[in-house]
Amino acid sequence: MATPSIAPPPPSPSYRTGRLIVATGAVVGVVYGYDTGSISGALVFLSKDFGLNASASGFVNSILVLGNILGALIAGRLSDALGRKPTMVIVAAAYAVFSALSALSPTVVVLDLVRFLLGVTIGVSIVAAPLFIAESTPARLRGAAVAGYQVACVAGITLTYFVNWGLSDGGHWRIMLGLAAIPSALVIIPLLRLPDSPRWYLLKGRVDEAARVMATTDPDVDPVAESAAIQRELEAERGGRGGSLARMVRRPFLRATVFVVGMGFFCQITGINAVTYYSPQIFETLGFHGDGQNFLLPAIVELISLVATVLALFVVDRIGRRVVLLSGIGTMLATLVVLAVVFGTHSLSGAGIWIGFGAIALFTAAFNFGFGALIWVYASEAFPARLRSLGASVMLTADLAANFLVAQFFPSVLEELGATWAFGGFAVLVLIALAFMARMAPETKGRQLEEIRGYWQNGGRWPDDAPPGSLEGGGLSPGGSAAALGTGIATSGEQPRP
């Protein structure tokens, strides 16, 4: 394979371009979080204005999730065809338009239509944004950078609850829904100035551009050598139809597909968005009364979750993905058992109320520490370049299908069966999720994206227990050991470790 004919400029020690990519992705994450959480407060007031019952209120939430599913299904092919950056620009513009139209909706039918289109936008963004970040970030920082997207999402949800609390006295649901249009419009400007990800350029055969961009986004490696090595990996993946769903359900990637579908489904079916969408109703069931109080308490819960998510950002590249993920899921299980006991023993007064509040806060924090932070990391890591965007779409489609079930049916379950059965059922699902993730989740800390391919090809084991960055791991070293892959290009040798 020919090496790039034009040498890129020397690496920038400032990581300026990479940091700008992470920052713009974070703004999109804040908007996603805000649009996801804003309905929790707005629903209380728009249900009264439009005369909605529990089922119709659930549909206002679930229609967004139906749009999410469609968006996630098309996101992979869209981001492969247009590029990661153009897709992000389209997402930001659509967020601005549909957030504004949500605020102006004259009837619930119009609101449902606009929220469906907003949901499609969200579905595209939750595939494209983590992908853009992961493909533009050095391997030693990738986990934290992608987990930072979850920090942004939680920050957006937290902001939502404080806005809802501030606007609850007047019932200003239109303002609650429309505010996201402002940052969405503003982030388009820096997005337009960014390059696409180096790996997308390589997918399109634009090797010189990939090396030039990699010089500014990943100063840890020799960009010429790294680009050539990744290009060799892409050539090795060409068997069959590149990027097709058929390849994902055949060996060696069948195991990876089972893993990402299972992770996506369990991430949502275990109940996090029951709290996000219906927290005022849950707190009222728990024994708290008054709209102001029931809007403030979710804000406090999300602040605690934000701290947990930031903690995940700092440890995910140090102690590893599996430890963070499994400890988060285990804590979720414990808190759901506590909630089921509190509701089951009717301890809804005095200390029981605050124990329940603490369990909800810890449940949400544990989710964001484990599932919430790691789903974006694994979605962007699990597959090789030609399947990566499609794999992320499949994972997040499974996630959103489960989200739809929770959004649509949780209000009815809470009303008809009671909180004990609702949270007890979630506890059983979390137990199943814990067993599944303990069996299936790989430890990808410090591995290059191309290296992870070898894990699945070796039946869910690192070949010969190869250490991170080794060629035996199925890829190349963090220093870009392209010569050992047969490209004939010298590399810079050992790279700094965190």
C-alpha positions in Angstrom: 0.0 0.0 0.0 1.4 3.4 -0.9 2.3 5.8 1.8 0.9 9.4 1.8 2.6 11.5 -0.8 2.3 14.8 1.2 3.8 15.0 4.6 1.5 16.7 7.2 2.6 19.6 9.3 4.3 18.7 12.6 1.9 17.7 15.5 0.6 20.6 17.6 1.3 20.1 21.2 -1.8 22.0 22.2 -4.3 19.5 21.1 -6.4 22.5 20.0 -8.4 20.9 17.2 -9.1 17.7 19.3 -10.2 19.8 22.2 -12.5 21.9 20.0 -14.1 18.7 18.6 -14.7 17.4 22.2 -16.1 20.9 23.2 -18.5 21.1 20.3 -19.6 17.5 20.8 -20.2 18.4 24.5 -22.5 21.3 23.5 -24.5 18.9 21.3 -24.6 16.6 24.3 -25.9 19.4 26.6 -28.7 20.1 24.0 -29.6 16.4 23.8 -29.7 16.2 27.6 -31.9 19.3 27.8 -34.3 18.1 25.2 -34.6 14.7 26.9 -35.3 16.1 30.3 -37.3 19.3 29.5 -40.5 17.3 29.0 -40.5 16.1 32.6 -41.5 19.6 33.8 -43.3 20.7 30.7 -45.6 17.7 30.7 -47.1 18.6 34.1 -48.4 21.9 32.6 -49.1 21.0 28.9 -51.1 18.0 30.1 -53.4 20.4 31.8 -53.5 22.8 28.9 -54.3 20.0 26.3 -56.4 17.9 28.7 -54.2 14.8 28.4 -54.7 11.5 30.4 -51.9 9.2 31.5 -51.8 7.3 28.2 -51.7 10.5 26.1 -49.0 12.0 28.4 -46.9 8.8 27.9 -47.3 9.2 24.1 -45.9 12.7 24.2 -42.7 11.1 25.6 -42.8 7.9 23.6 -43.3 9.7 20.2 -39.9 11.3 20.8 -38.4 7.9 21.4 -39.9 6.5 18.2 -38.2 9.3 16.4 -35.0 8.4 18.2 -35.2 4.9 16.9 -35.6 6.0 13.3 -32.7 8.5 13.7 -30.4 5.9 15.2 -31.2 3.5 12.3 -30.3 6.0 9.7 -27.4 7.7 11.5 -24.7 5.2 10.7 -25.3 5.3 6.9 -25.8 9.1 7.0 -22.5 9.7 8.9 -20.6 7.3 6.6 -22.0 8.9 3.4 -21.8 12.6 4.4 -19.1 12.5 7.0 -19.1 12.9 10.8 -18.8 16.7 10.8 -21.5 17.5 8.2 -23.9 15.2 10.1 -23.1 17.1 13.3 -23.9 20.4 11.5 -27.3 19.0 10.3 -28.0 17.8 13.8 -27.3 21.2 15.4 -29.5 23.0 12.8 -32.3 20.5 13.3 -32.1 20.9 17.1 -32.5 24.6 16.7 -35.5 24.4 14.4 -37.5 21.7 16.2 -36.9 23.0 19.7 -38.3 26.3 18.6 -41.3 24.7 16.9 -42.0 22.6 20.0 -42.4 25.8 21.9 -44.8 27.2 19.3 -47.0 24.1 18.9 -50.7 25.1 18.9 -52.1 21.6 19.6 -50.9 18.3 21.0 -51.1 16.8 17.5 -48.6 19.4 16.2 -46.5 19.0 19.3 -46.4 15.2 18.7 -45.3 15.7 15.1 -42.6 18.1 16.0 -41.3 16.0 18.8 -41.1 13.0 16.5 -38.8 15.0 14.2 -36.9 16.2 17.2 -36.5 12.6 18.2 -35.1 11.7 14.8 -32.5 14.5 15.3 -31.6 13.1 18.8 -31.3 9.6 17.3 -28.8 10.8 14.7 -26.9 12.9 17.3 -26.4 10.1 19.8 -24.6 8.0 17.1 -22.7 10.8 15.3 -21.4 12.8 18.3 -19.6 10.1 20.2 -18.3 8.6 16.9 -16.9 12.0 15.9 -15.2 12.4 19.3 -13.9 8.8 19.5 -12.4 8.9 16.0 -10.6 12.2 16.7 -9.2 11.5 20.1 -5.8 9.8 21.1 -6.3 6.3 22.4 -5.0 7.1 25.9 -7.6 9.9 26.3 -10.5 8.4 24.3 -12.4 6.9 27.2 -12.5 10.2 29.1 -13.3 12.2 26.0 -16.3 10.0 25.1 -17.4 9.7 28.7 -17.2 13.5 28.7 -20.1 13.4 26.3 -22.2 11.7 29.0 -21.1 14.5 31.4 -22.5 17.0 28.9 -25.8 15.0 28.6 -26.2 14.9 32.4 -25.3 18.6 32.6 -28.1 19.3 30.1 -30.6 17.2 32.1 -29.5 19.0 35.3 -30.0 22.4 33.6 -33.4 21.3 32.5 -34.6 20.6 36.0 -33.4 23.9 37.3 -35.1 25.7 34.4 -38.3 23.7 35.1 -38.1 24.7 38.8 -37.5 28.4 38.0 -40.5 28.4 35.5 -42.8 26.2 37.5 -44.7 29.0 39.2 -46.1 30.3 35.9 -46.3 27.0 34.2 -44.2 28.3 31.2 -43.9 24.9 29.4 -43.3 26.6 26.0 -40.2 28.3 27.3 -39.1 25.1 28.9 -39.2 23.3 25.5 -37.9 26.2 23.4 -34.7 27.3 25.2 -32.5 24.6 23.6 -32.8 26.4 20.2 -30.3 29.0 21.3 -27.2 26.9 22.0 -28.1 24.6 19.0 -27.9 27.6 16.6 -24.7 28.9 18.2 -22.7 25.7 18.0 -23.1 25.5 14.2 -20.4 28.2 13.8 -17.5 26.3 15.4 -18.7 23.1 13.9 -18.3 24.5 10.4 -14.7 25.3 11.1 -13.7 21.8 12.1 -12.2 19.0 9.9 -13.9 15.6 9.7 -12.4 12.7 11.7 -9.2 11.2 10.3 -10.7 7.7 10.1 -13.6 9.0 8.0 -11.1 10.5 5.6 -9.4 7.1 5.4 -12.7 5.3 4.8 -13.0 7.5 1.7 -9.4 6.9 0.6 -8.3 10.5 1.4 -5.1 9.5 3.1 -3.2 12.8 2.9 -6.1 14.6 4.5 -6.4 12.0 7.2 -2.7 12.4 8.1 -2.9 16.1 8.1 -5.9 16.1 10.5 -4.4 13.4 12.7 -1.3 15.7 13.2 -3.5 18.2 15.0 -6.0 15.8 16.8 -3.5 13.1 17.9 0.0 14.5 18.6 0.9 11.2 20.4 1.5 9.4 17.1 3.4 9.7 13.9 0.4 10.8 11.7 1.9 9.4 8.4 2.7 6.0 9.9 -0.6 5.8 11.8 -2.7 6.7 8.8 -0.9 4.1 6.7 -1.4 1.4 9.4 -5.1 2.2 9.8 -5.5 2.1 6.0 -3.9 -1.3 6.0 -6.4 -2.4 8.6 -9.2 -1.1 6.5 -8.0 -3.1 3.5 -7.9 -6.2 5.7 -11.6 -5.6 6.6 -12.8 -5.5 3.0 -14.1 -9.0 2.8 -17.8 -9.1 1.9 -19.9 -6.0 1.7 -18.2 -3.3 3.7 -20.3 -2.0 6.5 -23.2 -4.3 5.9 -25.5 -5.6 8.6 -24.9 -9.1 7.2 -21.3 -9.0 8.3 -22.3 -8.0 11.9 -24.4 -11.2 12.3 -21.6 -13.5 11.1 -18.3 -14.5 12.7 -16.1 -12.9 13.9 -18.4 -10.0 14.8 -21.5 -11.9 15.9 -20.3 -11.8 19.5 -19.7 -8.1 19.3 -23.2 -7.6 17.9 -24.8 -9.6 20.7 -22.8 -7.5 23.2 -23.8 -4.1 21.8 -27.5 -5.1 21.3 -27.6 -6.5 24.9 -25.9 -3.5 26.4 -28.1 -1.0 24.5 -31.3 -2.8 25.6 -30.3 -3.3 29.3 -29.1 0.3 29.5 -32.6 1.6 29.2 -34.9 -1.2 30.2 -33.5 -1.0 33.7 -35.4 2.2 34.3 -33.2 5.3 34.2 -35.6 7.2 31.9 -38.6 6.4 34.2 -36.8 8.7 36.6 -35.8 11.2 33.9 -39.2 11.5 32.3 -41.5 11.1 35.3 -39.5 12.3 38.3 -42.2 14.8 39.5 -44.8 11.9 39.6 -42.4 9.6 41.3 -41.6 12.1 44.0 -45.3 12.7 44.6 -45.8 9.0 44.9 -42.9 8.9 47.4 -44.6 11.5 49.6 -43.3 14.8 48.4 -46.0 17.4 47.5 -46.0 20.7 45.7 -44.9 21.4 42.1 -41.9 23.6 43.2 -40.5 20.9 45.5 -41.0 18.1 43.0 -39.1 20.1 40.4 -36.3 21.1 42.7 -35.7 17.5 44.0 -34.9 16.1 40.5 -32.4 18.9 40.0 -30.6 17.9 43.2 -30.6 14.2 42.0 -29.1 15.3 38.7 -26.4 17.4 40.4 -25.4 14.2 42.3 -25.4 12.3 39.0 -23.3 14.9 37.4 -20.6 14.5 40.1 -20.7 10.7 39.5 -20.4 11.1 35.8 -17.4 13.4 36.2 -15.8 10.8 38.4 -16.3 8.2 35.7 -14.6 10.5 33.3 -11.5 10.6 35.5 -11.3 6.9 36.2 -12.4 5.1 33.1 -9.0 5.3 31.4 -7.2 4.5 34.7 -9.0 1.6 36.4 -10.7 0.3 33.2 -14.1 0.0 31.6 -15.3 -3.2 33.3 -14.7 -2.0 36.8 -16.6 1.2 36.2 -19.4 -0.5 34.4 -20.0 -3.4 36.8 -19.7 -1.3 40.0 -22.3 1.1 38.6 -24.8 -1.7 37.7 -24.3 -3.4 41.1 -25.1 -0.2 42.9 -28.2 0.3 40.7 -29.4 -3.2 41.9 -28.9 -2.3 45.5 -30.8 1.0 45.3 -33.7 -0.6 43.4 -34.1 -3.2 46.1 -34.2 -0.5 48.7 -36.9 1.4 46.8 -39.0 -1.7 46.4 -38.8 -2.3 50.2 -39.6 1.3 51.0 -42.7 1.2 48.8 -43.6 -2.3 49.7 -43.5 -1.7 53.5 -45.4 1.6 53.0 -42.6 3.5 54.7 -43.7 6.7 53.0 -43.3 9.1 55.9 -40.5 10.6 57.9 -37.2 8.8 57.4 -38.7 6.4 54.8 -39.3 9.3 52.4 -35.8 10.5 52.6 -34.4 6.9 52.3 -36.4 6.6 49.1 -35.1 10.0 47.9 -31.5 8.9 48.6 -32.1 5.6 46.8 -33.4 7.4 43.7 -30.4 9.8 43.8 -27.9 7.0 44.2 -29.7 4.9 41.5 -29.4 7.8 39.0 -25.8 8.5 40.0 -24.8 4.8 39.6 -26.4 4.6 36.2 -24.5 7.6 35.0 -21.3 6.3 36.5 -21.6 2.9 34.8 -24.1 2.4 32.0 -24.4 6.1 31.1 -20.7 6.8 30.7 -19.7 3.4 29.2 -22.4 3.0 26.5 -21.0 5.8 24.5 -17.5 4.4 24.9 -18.4 0.9 23.9 -20.6 2.2 21.0 -17.6 3.9 19.5 -15.1 1.2 20.2 -16.8 -2.2 19.6 -16.4 -2.5 15.9 -13.7 -1.9 13.2 -13.9 1.3 11.1 -16.1 -0.1 8.3 -18.7 -1.3 10.8 -18.3 1.3 13.5 -21.1 3.7 12.6 -23.5 0.9 11.8 -22.6 -0.9 15.1 -23.2 2.3 17.1 -26.6 2.6 15.3 -27.5 -1.0 16.2 -26.6 -0.5 19.8 -28.4 2.7 20.2 -31.5 1.4 18.3 -31.7 -1.4 20.9 -31.3 1.2 23.6 -34.1 3.4 22.2 -36.4 0.4 21.7 -36.2 -0.3 25.4 -36.5 3.4 26.1 -39.8 3.5 24.2 -41.2 0.7 26.3 -40.3 2.5 29.5 -41.6 5.9 28.3 -44.9 4.5 27.1 -45.8 2.0 29.8 -44.1 3.2 33.1 -47.0 5.7 33.9 -49.6 3.0 33.5 -47.5 0.5 35.5 -47.0 3.0 38.3 -50.7 3.9 38.4 -52.2 0.4 38.0 -49.6 -1.9 39.7 -47.9 0.5 42.1 -44.3 1.6 42.8 -43.3 -1.7 44.5 -43.9 -3.8 41.4 -42.5 -1.1 39.1 -39.1 -0.8 41.0 -39.0 -4.5 41.9 -39.4 -5.3 38.2 -36.5 -3.0 37.4 -34.4 -4.7 40.1 -34.9 -8.1 38.4 -33.9 -6.6 35.0 -30.8 -5.0 36.5 -29.7 -8.4 38.0 -30.0 -9.9 34.5 -28.1 -7.0 33.1 -25.3 -7.4 35.6 -24.8 -11.1 34.7 -24.9 -10.3 31.0 -22.3 -7.5 31.2 -20.0 -9.5 33.5 -19.9 -12.2 30.8 -19.7 -10.1 27.7 -18.1 -6.7 28.3 -14.4 -6.5 27.1 -11.7 -4.4 28.8 -10.6 -2.0 26.1 -8.6 0.4 28.3 -5.6 1.7 26.3 -6.4 -0.2 23.2 -6.3 1.4 19.8 -9.6 1.3 17.9 -8.1 -0.9 15.2 -6.6 -3.2 17.9 -10.0 -4.1 19.4 -10.9 -6.0 16.2 -8.6 -8.8 17.3 -10.6 -9.4 20.5 -13.7 -10.4 18.6 -11.7 -12.4 16.1 -10.3 -14.4 18.9 -13.7 -15.4 20.3 -13.9 -12.7 23.0 -10.3 -12.9 24.3 -7.3 -10.8 23.7 -4.9 -13.0 21.6 -2.3 -14.6 23.8 -3.2 -12.1 26.6 -1.6 -9.4 24.5 -1.0 -6.2 26.5 -2.7 -2.9 25.3 -1.0 -1.5 22.2 0.7 -4.7 21.2 0.4 -6.0 17.6 -0.7 -9.3 19.0 -3.8 -7.5 20.2 -5.0 -7.3 16.6 -3.9 -3.8 15.7 -1.1 -1.4 16.2 0.7 0.2 19.1 -0.1 3.6 20.5 3.1 4.7 18.9 1.8 3.6 15.6 4.0 0.5 14.9 3.2 0.6 11.2 6.5 -0.9 10.1 5.6 -4.2 11.9 2.4 -4.2 9.9 4.4 -4.2 6.7 4.1 -0.6 5.7 7.8 0.1 5.9 7.5 3.3 7.8 9.5 4.1 10.9 7.7 5.2 14.0 8.5 7.4 16.9 8.6 4.6 19.5 7.3 4.6 23.0 4.6 7.2 23.7 3.8 8.9 27.0 1.3 7.1 29.3 -1.3 8.8 31.5 
